[in-house]
Every structure is written in C-alpha cells, then in structure tokens.
C-alpha cells in the first residue's frame, strides 16, 4: 500500500523549509528531492490536493497535523492544518473508499485529526489524557515509531544528521517513551511501524519491525501484545 505524496500546509512538517516553496511542492518543482509533499493552504487547496493524489492511484492519503523532529523550523508541539482542512481531506478519502493516515506528534493536532475522522496516526510522542481518552473512544490505531528515534540517536551523529534534528530527538526521547507507556496502559490500540527514512545508512532499515517489537517490550508491552501489533488484523493491541 502506498500513499504517494503527503499533504502539508506551508511551513508544515512536510514543507522542506530550506527550499523555496515552488521547489518544495512536488507539483511545481523542476527537480525531485526526497520528502517532497503537496503544499496546501485552506480547505479548497487540501481538497484539491487529496483529489490529486487519489488521481495518482494512492491506497491512502497521508497528512501532517503537527510539526516534527525532521522539519527544521517547526516543533513537534505545533498543531498544523485546521480542522476544516483535515475534514476536507477525510471527506475526499471517504468518498473514494480510502482512509487517511496522520503524522501526529503532540496532543492538539492529534486531537484535531481524531475528531475529524482520522483512524490511524503515527508517533504520539506527547499525548495528554484527553488525546488518550479520545483514542480509546474513537477506536483509532496509534503507530508509535519508537525505532526511528532510537536508531537516529545512536547513529545520527556519525551519519551527519543535522544538529537541530539531533537536539529535537534528545528532547522528545523520554517524553515519547512515557506517552506510549500511558497509551498502552489505557488500552489504546497500537500497531508497529518504524518510520525509517532515507538520509543516513544506518537509518535505511526498511522492514525492520523486529526492532519495534523489542522497543515496545522494553516499555512494558507484554510480548504477546507486541507480536499482535505486528501480525494480527483487527484487534492489533488491546492490553490483555
């Protein structure tokens, strides 16, 4: 399954902040670089962006509803996309029989996405009790992506990851762990995913879900529940 180009607001996590906007947006760029998104602002632009990727044949649509670690000028706690913008994408996906998946690191953007109908979300690095309660109420799936933070902290300095990214990783590492521990205790459904990305040799570890299992268990997830997070359809993790 593939999402194709994700949808990001200008100055969002999917915007490549050091490039001019016309090069950061995949539709207008004359060069192709990693991590290009469709830059959209306002409900109409996000709706058009959703239709664009659906026209390209995507299996699902990816959006960025918070800032992040790997975007230079924003922060994980920044909410991104308005509720109306999120709702427009969710509606277009529903009409085409697709789902929406959200990059969501902190509570405000995460809650906005879940309230507007997003069913799968990645990271959950700093979720408050309201976000956790809503996850259970709406029966969404959270993909913690513990692996990328763990590996990037270990190998990032030797692979020349930028200092601003390493500083963010250090800031969120323990917060992320505690957030996922709380989510598991409160019976939020979990699934595995690594978020490994291109850019440094040791973090191009696609498919290494075994590391995600280990890191979940290290946080206190029961081994059988961690295995269910990889292989079991439907009831991915409900604490047994």
Secondary structure, 3 states (H helix, E strand, C coil): CCCCCCEECCCCCCCCCCCCHHHHECCCCCCCCCCCEEECCCHHHHHHHHHHHHHCCCCEEEEECECCCCCCCCCCCCECCCHHHHHHHHHHHHHCCCEEEEEEEEHHHHHHHHHCCCCEEEEEEECCHHHHHHHHHHCCEEECCHHHHHHHHHHCHHHCCCHHHHHHHHHHHHHHHHHHHHHHHCCCEEECCCCCCCCCHHHCCCCCHHHHHHHHHHCCCCHHHHHHHHHCCCCCCCCC
